[in-house]
Amino acid sequence: MSDSTRCGLVAILGAPNAGKSTLVNRLAGSKVTIVSPKPQTTRFRIRAVVMQGPAQIVLVDTPGIFAPRRGLDRAMVAAAWTGSRDADVTVLIVDAQSGITERVQAILDGLAKSGRPCWLVLNKVDLVDPPVLLPLAEKLNAEQAFVHTFMVSAEKGRGLDKLMETMAEAMPAGPWLFPEDELSDLPNRMLAAEIVREHILRLTHEEVPHHATVETENWEERKDGSVRIDCTIYVLRATQKAIIIGDKGSKVKDIGRRARAELMTLLDKPVHLFLNVKERAGWDEERARLRAIGLRDEDR
């Protein structure tokens, strides 16, 4: 590694469903964080490692910022702001379709109080008439003096080359934090739990996805090169447990089948996945449960 190496952290902030995880995965060139059409998908800070020439860009995908009600909510929002405070560059991503919503305004107010320089990324620009974009960008810049403004489509991969180049130039000189071939600091046990949770998000509706959490209870590497993974799905109420299990276990089998197939691709080995569903009232207020899904006590 030469003396010219650069490395820094880039925190991606935004309201739920602005496209933060899609942007991180697209820039990383691999799936490192779960993506769902439902809001509040990401629950903790996930770091994705992106190489751009001599620069190592460590992208921090943070939970969407919203008005918290539960202990889980408070920890998620605090994790997002902590991710921003720890970063060399903070990027606010705004859904160009939705514009300046109450949640976006609250984030703008928080950024103004912090006094930290910030970049603006207008996302989903492919879904908006071009004449709308410039006035929106001007209005946002009137609220917060952004260092840079980018217009992108994370889903389509448009406008990302310039964003990557500018990020690389902004990284401070210094040694890399991670090996060149490491994509993420997300442990495999947590990756498995997140993949299972993604398919709960995709296959269930209404209140169930956001009242469920997944923990990997056991990870056993077998002599034949396969891995056995045991995950427990915790829900708040018996009705939610019944929905996730489904008629004669059909729903949980479908969740397990899809998660297993994805894990086999990501881990590049045979996977034996076993899911258990448990009712645990108040898990979203328990410190031990929040720590298990990657949220620290200080995030509360």
Secondary structure, 3 states (H helix, E strand, C coil): CCCCCEEEEEEEECCCCCCHHHHHHHHHCCCCCCCCCCCCCCCCCEEEEEEECCEEEEEEECCCCCCCCCHHHHHHHHHHHHHHHHCCEEEEEEECCCCCCHHHHHHHHHHHHHCCCCEEEEECHHHCCHHHHHHHHHHHHHHCCCCCEEECECCCCECHHHHHHHHHHHCCECCCCCCCCCCECCCHHHHHHHHHHHHHHHHCCCCCHHHEEEEEEEEEECCCCCEEEEEEEEECCHHHHHHHHCHHHHHHHHHHHHHHHHHHHHHCCCEEEEEEEEECCCHHHCHHHHHHCCCCHHHC
